[in-house]
């Protein structure tokens, strides 16, 4: 999976110069690996734990055949907590 963090790592930041010949790199050269994935029926809490432990911001959601059906991001989880979580969760 290619993330914004991967692009920043090779594209340069105010504190670090870009990787030489960054324009000639292929996605496989800079993408994060392994790609973490989950099934659509996986509990959100389990996915959130993997994201926290592995320090990743998104997980691929794949069906029984391994086909990508979506991507769940940290922002998606936070949005669900803010908009749909039971009030006793906040106490």
Secondary structure, DSSP 8 states (H G I E B T S, - for coil): ---HHHHHHHH-BTTB---TTGGG--HHHHS-SS--EE-TTS-HHHHHHHHHHHT-SEEEEE-TTS-EEEEEEHHHHHHHHHHH--GGGG-
